[in-house]
Amino acid sequence: MKQRKYEEFVARVQAAVLKSRGRTEPALRQAVASRQTARVPDALRTYADKVALHAYKVTDADIAGLLRAGYSEDEIFEVTAAAALGAALARLERGLAVLEESAR
């Protein structure tokens, strides 16, 4: 079993963002974070992909479009946090794998 310096912290953040009560269902946030696109409505999928892959390209127009589509600011925030967390965790896993490989 691998020892990870921040394992407990990561688990707490995951629970807070993906499993806690919110305006969106935990299942939706988990699908966004894991990029299970078939389980995410189209408008949110497009936005979540942008957050995960090209966060610097998110604009006020993206948010306004989601608001017009009927999503609340809280729902948008939760989806944003889930997409960003999912992207961060994927990058963390890749980085740790590289470090582990280079240590061999």
Secondary structure, DSSP 8 states (H G I E B T S, - for coil): ----TTHHHHHHHHIIIIIS--SS-HHHHHHHHTT-GGGS-HHHHHHHHHHHHHGGG--HHHHHHHHHTT--HHHHHHHHHHHHHHHHHHHHHHHHHHHHHHH-
